Amino acid sequence: MNKLQILQESLSGRHDEIMNYQINIDNFARAIAKIDADYAEEPHLVEFRENLVNLHDSNKIEQLKAIIIRDVIAEQVDELEGS
């Protein structure tokens, strides 16, 4: 396996990673909205909701990191394919 092939595989993995973060972000946002709409009066869900907010925010940050690395890998692939 050469560098280009390894980078191409890595790029594919980053796309999957970014999509997995997006699925989590969407799920957390929907769960937060559901709690707000249907369970706002449930005091035992306050901590759970706070955890969901933290997970939502941390997944957004981790997704951005993955996007940056994906872009760097894509640049290298483009360079190697162009040479």
Buried (B, 14 or more C-beta within 10 A) or exposed (E): EEEBEEBBEBBEEBEEBBEBBEEBBEBBBEBBEEBEEEBEEEEEBEEBBEEBBEBBEBBBEBBEEBBEBBEEBBEBBEEBEEE
